[in-house]
Amino acid sequence: MDSTVLVGLLSLAGTLIGTLGGILASNKLTTYRIERLEEKVNKHNQVIERTYRLEGQMTEVQHDIRDLKAQK
């Protein structure tokens, strides 16, 4: 085999290995960041749910206060 062909094949192999490694590393980072974002979204949604529940309770309390004032 000619040395230039061998050098070309080795260069191709190195390029392929480097490219695949870069793709895998990028995919790992993207997956990590998506997981962190999902955690933040879940925390946010829990706060929204609790706030909604509290608003409902406050409405009931306000009605009770009105009823108590009306009884006086």
CHARMM-style PDB file with segment names, atoms N, HN, CA, C and O in Angstrom:
ATOM      1  N   MET     1       0.839  -1.161   0.000  1.00  0.00      PROA
ATOM      2  CA  MET     1       0.000   0.000   0.000  1.00  0.00      PROA
ATOM      3  C   MET     1       0.894   1.236   0.000  1.00  0.00      PROA
ATOM      4  O   MET     1       1.932   1.280   0.659  1.00  0.00      PROA
ATOM      5  N   ASP     2       0.477   2.192  -0.725  1.00  0.00      PROA
ATOM      6  HN  ASP     2      -0.367   2.157  -1.260  1.00  0.00      PROA
ATOM      7  CA  ASP     2       1.226   3.442  -0.824  1.00  0.00      PROA
ATOM      8  C   ASP     2       1.116   4.211   0.497  1.00  0.00      PROA
ATOM      9  O   ASP     2       0.073   4.166   1.149  1.00  0.00      PROA
ATOM     10  N   SER     3       2.167   4.906   0.891  1.00  0.00      PROA
ATOM     11  HN  SER     3       3.014   4.943   0.361  1.00  0.00      PROA
ATOM     12  CA  SER     3       2.167   5.623   2.177  1.00  0.00      PROA
ATOM     13  C   SER     3       1.137   6.746   2.193  1.00  0.00      PROA
ATOM     14  O   SER     3       0.585   7.038   3.255  1.00  0.00      PROA
ATOM     15  N   THR     4       0.860   7.379   1.080  1.00  0.00      PROA
ATOM     16  HN  THR     4       1.308   7.142   0.218  1.00  0.00      PROA
ATOM     17  CA  THR     4      -0.140   8.457   1.054  1.00  0.00      PROA
ATOM     18  C   THR     4      -1.545   7.904   1.302  1.00  0.00      PROA
ATOM     19  O   THR     4      -2.378   8.561   1.927  1.00  0.00      PROA
ATOM     20  N   VAL     5      -1.798   6.691   0.805  1.00  0.00      PROA
ATOM     21  HN  VAL     5      -1.122   6.158   0.297  1.00  0.00      PROA
ATOM     22  CA  VAL     5      -3.106   6.066   1.035  1.00  0.00      PROA
ATOM     23  C   VAL     5      -3.243   5.724   2.515  1.00  0.00      PROA
ATOM     24  O   VAL     5      -4.301   5.926   3.111  1.00  0.00      PROA
ATOM     25  N   LEU     6      -2.169   5.205   3.102  1.00  0.00      PROA
ATOM     26  HN  LEU     6      -1.310   5.041   2.619  1.00  0.00      PROA
ATOM     27  CA  LEU     6      -2.182   4.862   4.521  1.00  0.00      PROA
ATOM     28  C   LEU     6      -2.405   6.113   5.372  1.00  0.00      PROA
ATOM     29  O   LEU     6      -3.194   6.088   6.317  1.00  0.00      PROA
ATOM     30  N   VAL     7      -1.726   7.183   5.046  1.00  0.00      PROA
ATOM     31  HN  VAL     7      -1.086   7.203   4.278  1.00  0.00      PROA
ATOM     32  CA  VAL     7      -1.895   8.444   5.777  1.00  0.00      PROA
ATOM     33  C   VAL     7      -3.336   8.933   5.631  1.00  0.00      PROA
ATOM     34  O   VAL     7      -3.931   9.412   6.596  1.00  0.00      PROA
ATOM     35  N   GLY     8      -3.889   8.815   4.439  1.00  0.00      PROA
ATOM     36  HN  GLY     8      -3.406   8.426   3.655  1.00  0.00      PROA
ATOM     37  CA  GLY     8      -5.279   9.232   4.206  1.00  0.00      PROA
ATOM     38  C   GLY     8      -6.256   8.408   5.030  1.00  0.00      PROA
ATOM     39  O   GLY     8      -7.195   8.953   5.612  1.00  0.00      PROA
ATOM     40  N   LEU     9      -6.040   7.095   5.084  1.00  0.00      PROA
ATOM     41  HN  LEU     9      -5.278   6.652   4.611  1.00  0.00      PROA
ATOM     42  CA  LEU     9      -6.928   6.236   5.863  1.00  0.00      PROA
ATOM     43  C   LEU     9      -6.818   6.537   7.364  1.00  0.00      PROA
ATOM     44  O   LEU     9      -7.826   6.570   8.071  1.00  0.00      PROA
ATOM     45  N   LEU    10      -5.597   6.754   7.840  1.00  0.00      PROA
ATOM     46  HN  LEU    10      -4.779   6.727   7.267  1.00  0.00      PROA
ATOM     47  CA  LEU    10      -5.417   7.098   9.242  1.00  0.00      PROA
ATOM     48  C   LEU    10      -6.066   8.448   9.572  1.00  0.00      PROA
ATOM     49  O   LEU    10      -6.652   8.622  10.640  1.00  0.00      PROA
ATOM     50  N   SER    11      -5.952   9.382   8.655  1.00  0.00      PROA
ATOM     51  HN  SER    11      -5.475   9.242   7.787  1.00  0.00      PROA
ATOM     52  CA  SER    11      -6.590  10.687   8.852  1.00  0.00      PROA
ATOM     53  C   SER    11      -8.105  10.539   8.893  1.00  0.00      PROA
ATOM     54  O   SER    11      -8.770  11.167   9.716  1.00  0.00      PROA
ATOM     55  N   LEU    12      -8.649   9.717   8.014  1.00  0.00      PROA
ATOM     56  HN  LEU    12      -8.109   9.206   7.345  1.00  0.00      PROA
ATOM     57  CA  LEU    12     -10.089   9.474   7.990  1.00  0.00      PROA
ATOM     58  C   LEU    12     -10.550   8.845   9.304  1.00  0.00      PROA
ATOM     59  O   LEU    12     -11.563   9.250   9.875  1.00  0.00      PROA
ATOM     60  N   ALA    13      -9.793   7.847   9.778  1.00  0.00      PROA
ATOM     61  HN  ALA    13      -8.971   7.518   9.314  1.00  0.00      PROA
ATOM     62  CA  ALA    13     -10.150   7.178  11.030  1.00  0.00      PROA
ATOM     63  C   ALA    13     -10.103   8.174  12.193  1.00  0.00      PROA
ATOM     64  O   ALA    13     -11.007   8.186  13.028  1.00  0.00      PROA
ATOM     65  N   GLY    14      -9.084   8.990  12.254  1.00  0.00      PROA
ATOM     66  HN  GLY    14      -8.350   8.981  11.575  1.00  0.00      PROA
ATOM     67  CA  GLY    14      -8.969   9.984  13.320  1.00  0.00      PROA
ATOM     68  C   GLY    14     -10.101  10.998  13.272  1.00  0.00      PROA
ATOM     69  O   GLY    14     -10.647  11.385  14.306  1.00  0.00      PROA
ATOM     70  N   THR    15     -10.446  11.421  12.076  1.00  0.00      PROA
ATOM     71  HN  THR    15     -10.003  11.108  11.236  1.00  0.00      PROA
ATOM     72  CA  THR    15     -11.538  12.380  11.918  1.00  0.00      PROA
ATOM     73  C   THR    15     -12.862  11.767  12.374  1.00  0.00      PROA
ATOM     74  O   THR    15     -13.643  12.417  13.069  1.00  0.00      PROA
ATOM     75  N   LEU    16     -13.114  10.529  11.986  1.00  0.00      PROA
ATOM     76  HN  LEU    16     -12.480  10.000  11.421  1.00  0.00      PROA
ATOM     77  CA  LEU    16     -14.359   9.861  12.375  1.00  0.00      PROA
ATOM     78  C   LEU    16     -14.440   9.683  13.894  1.00  0.00      PROA
ATOM     79  O   LEU    16     -15.486   9.928  14.495  1.00  0.00      PROA
ATOM     80  N   ILE    17     -13.348   9.261  14.503  1.00  0.00      PROA
ATOM     81  HN  ILE    17     -12.498   9.063  14.015  1.00  0.00      PROA
ATOM     82  CA  ILE    17     -13.336   9.067  15.954  1.00  0.00      PROA
ATOM     83  C   ILE    17     -13.556  10.399  16.672  1.00  0.00      PROA
ATOM     84  O   ILE    17     -14.326  10.469  17.630  1.00  0.00      PROA
ATOM     85  N   GLY    18     -12.891  11.439  16.218  1.00  0.00      PROA
ATOM     86  HN  GLY    18     -12.265  11.382  15.439  1.00  0.00      PROA
ATOM     87  CA  GLY    18     -13.048  12.760  16.823  1.00  0.00      PROA
ATOM     88  C   GLY    18     -14.461  13.298  16.669  1.00  0.00      PROA
ATOM     89  O   GLY    18     -15.015  13.877  17.604  1.00  0.00      PROA
ATOM     90  N   THR    19     -15.039  13.111  15.502  1.00  0.00      PROA
ATOM     91  HN  THR    19     -14.588  12.642  14.743  1.00  0.00      PROA
ATOM     92  CA  THR    19     -16.391  13.587  15.254  1.00  0.00      PROA
ATOM     93  C   THR    19     -17.400  12.845  16.126  1.00  0.00      PROA
ATOM     94  O   THR    19     -18.278  13.463  16.728  1.00  0.00      PROA
ATOM     95  N   LEU    20     -17.275  11.541  16.192  1.00  0.00      PROA
ATOM     96  HN  LEU    20     -16.562  11.039  15.703  1.00  0.00      PROA
ATOM     97  CA  LEU    20     -18.193  10.756  17.017  1.00  0.00      PROA
ATOM     98  C   LEU    20     -18.047  11.115  18.496  1.00  0.00      PROA
ATOM     99  O   LEU    20     -19.041  11.207  19.216  1.00  0.00      PROA
ATOM    100  N   GLY    21     -16.824  11.315  18.940  1.00  0.00      PROA
ATOM    101  HN  GLY    21     -16.017  11.240  18.355  1.00  0.00      PROA
ATOM    102  CA  GLY    21     -16.602  11.728  20.330  1.00  0.00      PROA
ATOM    103  C   GLY    21     -17.250  13.069  20.619  1.00  0.00      PROA
ATOM    104  O   GLY    21     -17.858  13.258  21.673  1.00  0.00      PROA
ATOM    105  N   GLY    22     -17.120  13.999  19.687  1.00  0.00      PROA
ATOM    106  HN  GLY    22     -16.626  13.846  18.831  1.00  0.00      PROA
ATOM    107  CA  GLY    22     -17.739  15.322  19.856  1.00  0.00      PROA
ATOM    108  C   GLY    22     -19.252  15.238  19.895  1.00  0.00      PROA
ATOM    109  O   GLY    22     -19.895  15.918  20.695  1.00  0.00      PROA
ATOM    110  N   ILE    23     -19.817  14.416  19.045  1.00  0.00      PROA
ATOM    111  HN  ILE    23     -19.294  13.864  18.395  1.00  0.00      PROA
ATOM    112  CA  ILE    23     -21.264  14.245  19.017  1.00  0.00      PROA
ATOM    113  C   ILE    23     -21.749  13.645  20.332  1.00  0.00      PROA
ATOM    114  O   ILE    23     -22.745  14.102  20.893  1.00  0.00      PROA
ATOM    115  N   LEU    24     -21.059  12.635  20.821  1.00  0.00      PROA
ATOM    116  HN  LEU    24     -20.250  12.264  20.366  1.00  0.00      PROA
ATOM    117  CA  LEU    24     -21.453  12.002  22.084  1.00  0.00      PROA
ATOM    118  C   LEU    24     -21.365  12.975  23.254  1.00  0.00      PROA
ATOM    119  O   LEU    24     -22.256  13.013  24.103  1.00  0.00      PROA
ATOM    120  N   ALA    25     -20.295  13.760  23.300  1.00  0.00      PROA
ATOM    121  HN  ALA    25     -19.571  13.729  22.611  1.00  0.00      PROA
ATOM    122  CA  ALA    25     -20.124  14.734  24.387  1.00  0.00      PROA
ATOM    123  C   ALA    25     -21.218  15.800  24.322  1.00  0.00      PROA
ATOM    124  O   ALA    25     -21.776  16.190  25.348  1.00  0.00      PROA
ATOM    125  N   SER    26     -21.514  16.259  23.129  1.00  0.00      PROA
ATOM    126  HN  SER    26     -21.061  15.942  22.296  1.00  0.00      PROA
ATOM    127  CA  SER    26     -22.560  17.268  22.962  1.00  0.00      PROA
ATOM    128  C   SER    26     -23.917  16.711  23.361  1.00  0.00      PROA
ATOM    129  O   SER    26     -24.705  17.400  24.010  1.00  0.00      PROA
ATOM    130  N   ASN    27     -24.193  15.486  22.984  1.00  0.00      PROA
ATOM    131  HN  ASN    27     -23.553  14.926  22.458  1.00  0.00      PROA
ATOM    132  CA  ASN    27     -25.460  14.846  23.332  1.00  0.00      PROA
ATOM    133  C   ASN    27     -25.592  14.689  24.842  1.00  0.00      PROA
ATOM    134  O   ASN    27     -26.669  14.899  25.399  1.00  0.00      PROA
ATOM    135  N   LYS    28     -24.501  14.320  25.500  1.00  0.00      PROA
ATOM    136  HN  LYS    28     -23.626  14.149  25.047  1.00  0.00      PROA
ATOM    137  CA  LYS    28     -24.503  14.161  26.953  1.00  0.00      PROA
ATOM    138  C   LYS    28     -24.809  15.492  27.640  1.00  0.00      PROA
ATOM    139  O   LYS    28     -25.604  15.544  28.579  1.00  0.00      PROA
ATOM    140  N   LEU    29     -24.180  16.560  27.171  1.00  0.00      PROA
ATOM    141  HN  LEU    29     -23.534  16.519  26.409  1.00  0.00      PROA
ATOM    142  CA  LEU    29     -24.401  17.880  27.749  1.00  0.00      PROA
ATOM    143  C   LEU    29     -25.840  18.333  27.531  1.00  0.00      PROA
ATOM    144  O   LEU    29     -26.464  18.880  28.440  1.00  0.00      PROA
ATOM    145  N   THR    30     -26.364  18.110  26.343  1.00  0.00      PROA
ATOM    146  HN  THR    30     -25.857  17.666  25.604  1.00  0.00      PROA
ATOM    147  CA  THR    30     -27.741  18.497  26.043  1.00  0.00      PROA
ATOM    148  C   THR    30     -28.718  17.742  26.931  1.00  0.00      PROA
ATOM    149  O   THR    30     -29.665  18.331  27.453  1.00  0.00      PROA
ATOM    150  N   THR    31     -28.499  16.458  27.103  1.00  0.00      PROA
ATOM    151  HN  THR    31     -27.730  15.980  26.679  1.00  0.00      PROA
ATOM    152  CA  THR    31     -29.360  15.650  27.963  1.00  0.00      PROA
ATOM    153  C   THR    31     -29.304  16.147  29.398  1.00  0.00      PROA
ATOM    154  O   THR    31     -30.338  16.240  30.058  1.00  0.00      PROA
ATOM    155  N   TYR    32     -28.131  16.461  29.882  1.00  0.00      PROA
ATOM    156  HN  TYR    32     -27.290  16.385  29.345  1.00  0.00      PROA
ATOM    157  CA  TYR    32     -27.955  16.981  31.250  1.00  0.00      PROA
ATOM    158  C   TYR    32     -28.725  18.287  31.436  1.00  0.00      PROA
ATOM    159  O   TYR    32     -29.429  18.466  32.430  1.00  0.00      PROA
ATOM    160  N   ARG    33     -28.583  19.196  30.469  1.00  0.00      PROA
ATOM    161  HN  ARG    33     -28.011  19.050  29.662  1.00  0.00      PROA
ATOM    162  CA  ARG    33     -29.237  20.497  30.588  1.00  0.00      PROA
ATOM    163  C   ARG    33     -30.750  20.360  30.508  1.00  0.00      PROA
ATOM    164  O   ARG    33     -31.466  21.089  31.194  1.00  0.00      PROA
ATOM    165  N   ILE    34     -31.252  19.446  29.690  1.00  0.00      PROA
ATOM    166  HN  ILE    34     -30.670  18.854  29.132  1.00  0.00      PROA
ATOM    167  CA  ILE    34     -32.694  19.226  29.603  1.00  0.00      PROA
ATOM    168  C   ILE    34     -33.227  18.677  30.921  1.00  0.00      PROA
ATOM    169  O   ILE    34     -34.299  19.081  31.369  1.00  0.00      PROA
ATOM    170  N   GLU    35     -32.493  17.764  31.546  1.00  0.00      PROA
ATOM    171  HN  GLU    35     -31.622  17.436  31.182  1.00  0.00      PROA
ATOM    172  CA  GLU    35     -32.918  17.219  32.839  1.00  0.00      PROA
ATOM    173  C   GLU    35     -32.992  18.311  33.897  1.00  0.00      PROA
ATOM    174  O   GLU    35     -33.944  18.352  34.677  1.00  0.00      PROA
ATOM    175  N   ARG    36     -31.991  19.204  33.933  1.00  0.00      PROA
ATOM    176  HN  ARG    36     -31.218  19.171  33.299  1.00  0.00      PROA
ATOM    177  CA  ARG    36     -32.016  20.302  34.906  1.00  0.00      PROA
ATOM    178  C   ARG    36     -33.208  21.223  34.627  1.00  0.00      PROA
ATOM    179  O   ARG    36     -33.877  21.671  35.558  1.00  0.00      PROA
ATOM    180  N   LEU    37     -33.470  21.501  33.367  1.00  0.00      PROA
ATOM    181  HN  LEU    37     -32.927  21.136  32.611  1.00  0.00      PROA
ATOM    182  CA  LEU    37     -34.591  22.362  33.005  1.00  0.00      PROA
ATOM    183  C   LEU    37     -35.917  21.719  33.410  1.00  0.00      PROA
ATOM    184  O   LEU    37     -36.821  22.406  33.886  1.00  0.00      PROA
ATOM    185  N   GLU    38     -36.035  20.409  33.223  1.00  0.00      PROA
ATOM    186  HN  GLU    38     -35.301  19.851  32.836  1.00  0.00      PROA
ATOM    187  CA  GLU    38     -37.256  19.711  33.632  1.00  0.00      PROA
ATOM    188  C   GLU    38     -37.456  19.813  35.142  1.00  0.00      PROA
ATOM    189  O   GLU    38     -38.586  19.971  35.605  1.00  0.00      PROA
ATOM    190  N   GLU    39     -36.380  19.724  35.908  1.00  0.00      PROA
ATOM    191  HN  GLU    39     -35.463  19.595  35.531  1.00  0.00      PROA
ATOM    192  CA  GLU    39     -36.480  19.866  37.360  1.00  0.00      PROA
ATOM    193  C   GLU    39     -36.982  21.257  37.735  1.00  0.00      PROA
ATOM    194  O   GLU    39     -37.830  21.398  38.616  1.00  0.00      PROA
ATOM    195  N   LYS    40     -36.461  22.281  37.067  1.00  0.00      PROA
ATOM    196  HN  LYS    40     -35.772  22.166  36.351  1.00  0.00      PROA
ATOM    197  CA  LYS    40     -36.897  23.646  37.353  1.00  0.00      PROA
ATOM    198  C   LYS    40     -38.373  23.835  36.998  1.00  0.00      PROA
ATOM    199  O   LYS    40     -39.113  24.489  37.732  1.00  0.00      PROA
ATOM    200  N   VAL    41     -38.790  23.269  35.885  1.00  0.00      PROA
ATOM    201  HN  VAL    41     -38.189  22.737  35.288  1.00  0.00      PROA
ATOM    202  CA  VAL    41     -40.183  23.387  35.467  1.00  0.00      PROA
ATOM    203  C   VAL    41     -41.091  22.687  36.468  1.00  0.00      PROA
ATOM    204  O   VAL    41     -42.158  23.205  36.798  1.00  0.00      PROA
ATOM    205  N   ASN    42     -40.686  21.521  36.955  1.00  0.00      PROA
ATOM    206  HN  ASN    42     -39.819  21.101  36.687  1.00  0.00      PROA
ATOM    207  CA  ASN    42     -41.488  20.807  37.947  1.00  0.00      PROA
ATOM    208  C   ASN    42     -41.632  21.620  39.232  1.00  0.00      PROA
ATOM    209  O   ASN    42     -42.719  21.688  39.807  1.00  0.00      PROA
ATOM    210  N   LYS    43     -40.534  22.238  39.685  1.00  0.00      PROA
ATOM    211  HN  LYS    43     -39.652  22.183  39.219  1.00  0.00      PROA
ATOM    212  CA  LYS    43     -40.603  23.075  40.883  1.00  0.00      PROA
ATOM    213  C   LYS    43     -41.551  24.251  40.661  1.00  0.00      PROA
ATOM    214  O   LYS    43     -42.350  24.583  41.536  1.00  0.00      PROA
ATOM    215  N   HSD    44     -41.463  24.866  39.508  1.00  0.00      PROA
ATOM    216  HN  HSD    44     -40.814  24.596  38.797  1.00  0.00      PROA
ATOM    217  CA  HSD    44     -42.332  25.997  39.170  1.00  0.00      PROA
ATOM    218  C   HSD    44     -43.794  25.556  39.164  1.00  0.00      PROA
ATOM    219  O   HSD    44     -44.655  26.249  39.708  1.00  0.00      PROA
ATOM    220  N   ASN    45     -44.071  24.423  38.559  1.00  0.00      PROA
ATOM    221  HN  ASN    45     -43.372  23.861  38.118  1.00  0.00      PROA
ATOM    222  CA  ASN    45     -45.449  23.937  38.495  1.00  0.00      PROA
ATOM    223  C   ASN    45     -46.000  23.637  39.879  1.00  0.00      PROA
ATOM    224  O   ASN    45     -47.184  23.857  40.135  1.00  0.00      PROA
ATOM    225  N   GLN    46     -45.154  23.137  40.777  1.00  0.00      PROA
ATOM    226  HN  GLN    46     -44.192  22.959  40.569  1.00  0.00      PROA
ATOM    227  CA  GLN    46     -45.600  22.877  42.146  1.00  0.00      PROA
ATOM    228  C   GLN    46     -45.984  24.181  42.847  1.00  0.00      PROA
ATOM    229  O   GLN    46     -46.964  24.225  43.591  1.00  0.00      PROA
ATOM    230  N   VAL    47     -45.218  25.227  42.609  1.00  0.00      PROA
ATOM    231  HN  VAL    47     -44.423  25.190  42.004  1.00  0.00      PROA
ATOM    232  CA  VAL    47     -45.527  26.526  43.206  1.00  0.00      PROA
ATOM    233  C   VAL    47     -46.854  27.042  42.661  1.00  0.00      PROA
ATOM    234  O   VAL    47     -47.678  27.563  43.412  1.00  0.00      PROA
ATOM    235  N   ILE    48     -47.058  26.897  41.363  1.00  0.00      PROA
ATOM    236  HN  ILE    48     -46.389  26.474  40.752  1.00  0.00      PROA
ATOM    237  CA  ILE    48     -48.310  27.356  40.743  1.00  0.00      PROA
ATOM    238  C   ILE    48     -49.496  26.589  41.326  1.00  0.00      PROA
ATOM    239  O   ILE    48     -50.528  27.187  41.631  1.00  0.00      PROA
ATOM    240  N   GLU    49     -49.358  25.276  41.481  1.00  0.00      PROA
ATOM    241  HN  GLU    49     -48.519  24.791  41.233  1.00  0.00      PROA
ATOM    242  CA  GLU    49     -50.446  24.469  42.038  1.00  0.00      PROA
ATOM    243  C   GLU    49     -50.761  24.891  43.475  1.00  0.00      PROA
ATOM    244  O   GLU    49     -51.928  25.011  43.847  1.00  0.00      PROA
ATOM    245  N   ARG    50     -49.722  25.113  44.275  1.00  0.00      PROA
ATOM    246  HN  ARG    50     -48.774  25.015  43.972  1.00  0.00      PROA
ATOM    247  CA  ARG    50     -49.943  25.534  45.666  1.00  0.00      PROA
ATOM    248  C   ARG    50     -50.606  26.908  45.716  1.00  0.00      PROA
ATOM    249  O   ARG    50     -51.495  27.143  46.535  1.00  0.00      PROA
ATOM    250  N   THR    51     -50.175  27.809  44.845  1.00  0.00      PROA
ATOM    251  HN  THR    51     -49.453  27.618  44.180  1.00  0.00      PROA
ATOM    252  CA  THR    51     -50.760  29.147  44.799  1.00  0.00      PROA
ATOM    253  C   THR    51     -52.235  29.064  44.424  1.00  0.00      PROA
ATOM    254  O   THR    51     -53.068  29.755  45.010  1.00  0.00      PROA
ATOM    255  N   TYR    52     -52.556  28.222  43.453  1.00  0.00      PROA
ATOM    256  HN  TYR    52     -51.880  27.661  42.977  1.00  0.00      PROA
ATOM    257  CA  TYR    52     -53.944  28.064  43.035  1.00  0.00      PROA
ATOM    258  C   TYR    52     -54.796  27.545  44.192  1.00  0.00      PROA
ATOM    259  O   TYR    52     -55.910  28.019  44.411  1.00  0.00      PROA
ATOM    260  N   ARG    53     -54.269  26.576  44.924  1.00  0.00      PROA
ATOM    261  HN  ARG    53     -53.364  26.190  44.746  1.00  0.00      PROA
ATOM    262  CA  ARG    53     -54.977  26.022  46.073  1.00  0.00      PROA
ATOM    263  C   ARG    53     -55.191  27.094  47.149  1.00  0.00      PROA
ATOM    264  O   ARG    53     -56.272  27.206  47.727  1.00  0.00      PROA
ATOM    265  N   LEU    54     -54.140  27.874  47.402  1.00  0.00      PROA
ATOM    266  HN  LEU    54     -53.262  27.783  46.932  1.00  0.00      PROA
ATOM    267  CA  LEU    54     -54.252  28.938  48.405  1.00  0.00      PROA
ATOM    268  C   LEU    54     -55.267  30.002  47.993  1.00  0.00      PROA
ATOM    269  O   LEU    54     -55.999  30.521  48.835  1.00  0.00      PROA
ATOM    270  N   GLU    55     -55.314  30.325  46.713  1.00  0.00      PROA
ATOM    271  HN  GLU    55     -54.719  29.904  46.028  1.00  0.00      PROA
ATOM    272  CA  GLU    55     -56.287  31.302  46.241  1.00  0.00      PROA
ATOM    273  C   GLU    55     -57.704  30.796  46.483  1.00  0.00      PROA
ATOM    274  O   GLU    55     -58.585  31.568  46.860  1.00  0.00      PROA
ATOM    275  N   GLY    56     -57.924  29.506  46.268  1.00  0.00      PROA
ATOM    276  HN  GLY    56     -57.208  28.879  45.961  1.00  0.00      PROA
ATOM    277  CA  GLY    56     -59.239  28.927  46.532  1.00  0.00      PROA
ATOM    278  C   GLY    56     -59.591  28.998  48.002  1.00  0.00      PROA
ATOM    279  O   GLY    56     -60.728  29.304  48.363  1.00  0.00      PROA
ATOM    280  N   GLN    57     -58.620  28.717  48.847  1.00  0.00      PROA
ATOM    281  HN  GLN    57     -57.697  28.469  48.555  1.00  0.00      PROA
ATOM    282  CA  GLN    57     -58.855  28.786  50.286  1.00  0.00      PROA
ATOM    283  C   GLN    57     -59.139  30.225  50.726  1.00  0.00      PROA
ATOM    284  O   GLN    57     -59.987  30.461  51.587  1.00  0.00      PROA
ATOM    285  N   MET    58     -58.432  31.173  50.138  1.00  0.00      PROA
ATOM    286  HN  MET    58     -57.742  30.981  49.439  1.00  0.00      PROA
ATOM    287  CA  MET    58     -58.642  32.579  50.488  1.00  0.00      PROA
ATOM    288  C   MET    58     -60.044  33.023  50.088  1.00  0.00      PROA
ATOM    289  O   MET    58     -60.672  33.799  50.808  1.00  0.00      PROA
ATOM    290  N   THR    59     -60.538  32.550  48.967  1.00  0.00      PROA
ATOM    291  HN  THR    59     -60.028  31.920  48.382  1.00  0.00      PROA
ATOM    292  CA  THR    59     -61.894  32.890  48.542  1.00  0.00      PROA
ATOM    293  C   THR    59     -62.903  32.383  49.568  1.00  0.00      PROA
ATOM    294  O   THR    59     -63.854  33.086  49.912  1.00  0.00      PROA
ATOM    295  N   GLU    60     -62.694  31.168  50.052  1.00  0.00      PROA
ATOM    296  HN  GLU    60     -61.922  30.597  49.773  1.00  0.00      PROA
ATOM    297  CA  GLU    60     -63.580  30.611  51.074  1.00  0.00      PROA
ATOM    298  C   GLU    60     -63.507  31.434  52.357  1.00  0.00      PROA
ATOM    299  O   GLU    60     -64.537  31.709  52.973  1.00  0.00      PROA
ATOM    300  N   VAL    61     -62.317  31.825  52.761  1.00  0.00      PROA
ATOM    301  HN  VAL    61     -61.480  31.602  52.261  1.00  0.00      PROA
ATOM    302  CA  VAL    61     -62.143  32.629  53.974  1.00  0.00      PROA
ATOM    303  C   VAL    61     -62.846  33.969  53.822  1.00  0.00      PROA
ATOM    304  O   VAL    61     -63.496  34.439  54.756  1.00  0.00      PROA
ATOM    305  N   GLN    62     -62.720  34.580  52.661  1.00  0.00      PROA
ATOM    306  HN  GLN    62     -62.191  34.198  51.903  1.00  0.00      PROA
ATOM    307  CA  GLN    62     -63.380  35.865  52.440  1.00  0.00      PROA
ATOM    308  C   GLN    62     -64.896  35.729  52.531  1.00  0.00      PROA
ATOM    309  O   GLN    62     -65.567  36.601  53.082  1.00  0.00      PROA
ATOM    310  N   HSD    63     -65.435  34.643  51.995  1.00  0.00      PROA
ATOM    311  HN  HSD    63     -64.890  33.934  51.547  1.00  0.00      PROA
ATOM    312  CA  HSD    63     -66.882  34.411  52.093  1.00  0.00      PROA
ATOM    313  C   HSD    63     -67.290  34.220  53.553  1.00  0.00      PROA
ATOM    314  O   HSD    63     -68.307  34.750  53.999  1.00  0.00      PROA
ATOM    315  N   ASP    64     -66.486  33.458  54.286  1.00  0.00      PROA
ATOM    316  HN  ASP    64     -65.660  33.026  53.923  1.00  0.00      PROA
ATOM    317  CA  ASP    64     -66.784  33.244  55.708  1.00  0.00      PROA
ATOM    318  C   ASP    64     -66.770  34.563  56.474  1.00  0.00      PROA
ATOM    319  O   ASP    64     -67.626  34.792  57.327  1.00  0.00      PROA
ATOM    320  N   ILE    65     -65.818  35.420  56.180  1.00  0.00      PROA
ATOM    321  HN  ILE    65     -65.122  35.234  55.487  1.00  0.00      PROA
ATOM    322  CA  ILE    65     -65.723  36.723  56.850  1.00  0.00      PROA
ATOM    323  C   ILE    65     -66.948  37.563  56.520  1.00  0.00      PROA
ATOM    324  O   ILE    65     -67.529  38.192  57.404  1.00  0.00      PROA
ATOM    325  N   ARG    66     -67.343  37.574  55.246  1.00  0.00      PROA
ATOM    326  HN  ARG    66     -66.871  37.063  54.528  1.00  0.00      PROA
ATOM    327  CA  ARG    66     -68.546  38.319  54.848  1.00  0.00      PROA
ATOM    328  C   ARG    66     -69.779  37.798  55.589  1.00  0.00      PROA
ATOM    329  O   ARG    66     -70.611  38.571  56.062  1.00  0.00      PROA
ATOM    330  N   ASP    67     -69.875  36.467  55.677  1.00  0.00      PROA
ATOM    331  HN  ASP    67     -69.199  35.839  55.293  1.00  0.00      PROA
ATOM    332  CA  ASP    67     -71.018  35.866  56.367  1.00  0.00      PROA
ATOM    333  C   ASP    67     -71.024  36.255  57.848  1.00  0.00      PROA
ATOM    334  O   ASP    67     -72.079  36.559  58.404  1.00  0.00      PROA
ATOM    335  N   LEU    68     -69.864  36.246  58.480  1.00  0.00      PROA
ATOM    336  HN  LEU    68     -69.006  35.999  58.029  1.00  0.00      PROA
ATOM    337  CA  LEU    68     -69.769  36.617  59.895  1.00  0.00      PROA
ATOM    338  C   LEU    68     -70.132  38.095  60.104  1.00  0.00      PROA
ATOM    339  O   LEU    68     -70.803  38.443  61.076  1.00  0.00      PROA
ATOM    340  N   LYS    69     -69.691  38.940  59.201  1.00  0.00      PROA
ATOM    341  HN  LYS    69     -69.146  38.657  58.412  1.00  0.00      PROA
ATOM    342  CA  LYS    69     -70.019  40.369  59.299  1.00  0.00      PROA
ATOM    343  C   LYS    69     -71.516  40.591  59.092  1.00  0.00      PROA
ATOM    344  O   LYS    69     -72.111  41.462  59.727  1.00  0.00      PROA
ATOM    345  N   ALA    70     -72.111  39.820  58.220  1.00  0.00      PROA
ATOM    346  HN  ALA    70     -71.627  39.113  57.704  1.00  0.00      PROA
ATOM    347  CA  ALA    70     -73.531  39.957  57.933  1.00  0.00      PROA
ATOM    348  C   ALA    70     -74.369  39.500  59.124  1.00  0.00      PROA
ATOM    349  O   ALA    70     -75.487  39.988  59.289  1.00  0.00      PROA
ATOM    350  N   GLN    71     -73.875  38.581  59.963  1.00  0.00      PROA
ATOM    351  HN  GLN    71     -72.967  38.185  59.829  1.00  0.00      PROA
ATOM    352  CA  GLN    71     -74.614  38.077  61.095  1.00  0.00      PROA
ATOM    353  C   GLN    71     -74.670  39.073  62.246  1.00  0.00      PROA
ATOM    354  O   GLN    71     -75.535  38.960  63.115  1.00  0.00      PROA
ATOM    355  N   LYS    72     -73.773  40.035  62.268  1.00  0.00      PROA
ATOM    356  HN  LYS    72     -73.070  40.126  61.563  1.00  0.00      PROA
ATOM    357  CA  LYS    72     -73.715  40.991  63.394  1.00  0.00      PROA
ATOM    358  C   LYS    72     -74.892  41.901  63.420  1.00  0.00      PROA
ATOM    359  OT1 LYS    72     -74.992  42.757  64.299  1.00  0.00      PROA
TER     360      LYS     72
END
